[in-house]
Amino acid sequence: MPDPSELTRPVSENFRTVLGRLPTGVVVVTGGDPENPSALVVGSFMSVSLEPPLVAVSPAKTSSSWPAIEAGGKFCANVLGGGQEELARRFAQSGGDKFEGVSWAPAPATGSPLLEGVAAWIDCRIYERYEAGDHWLVLGEVLELSGLRESGALVFHSGVIRPLG
């Protein structure tokens, strides 16, 4: 039974609280100029299609990192794993050199930064972009991917980043 006080509040006040109860993976999207790469943490990442293989990311329209990634036409989705909470915080910040002291190698298909020690990575070219309120909904065509670690991914749940499994 719903809490009656929640039913009287506007949807916008309740949105973050209610959807925050649904765990989401912590994914760092990287790309842009290889000499000056860009990255951001996305709160929405999902598989979309098997044929062709598509995933979706949803960067905020206000992101200062997304335009450089989009201009390159490609990205690598780095799925963070247990022990990478500090890396998640670093890439979630706005501005500064997010890659300073971070080990990475070029992803095989696109050359986008593939972060060292991630649970998995998905290397993509941008397939399509749609306007979605205050965010973009971006489809990426998967070119290469791999699960590197047996341990679970990081998830964001109820305002906390924690390892899963």
Beta strands, then each sheet from edge to edge (+ up, - down):
strand 1: 24-25
strand 2: 27-33
strand 3: 36-42
strand 4: 45-49
strand 5: 54-57
strand 6: 74-79
strand 7: 104-106
strand 8: 113-115
strand 9: 120-132
strand 10: 135-147
strand 11: 154-157
strand 12: 160-163
sheet 1: 1+ 11- 12+
sheet 2: 3+ 2- 6+ 9- 10+ 5- 4+
sheet 3: 7+ 8-
end
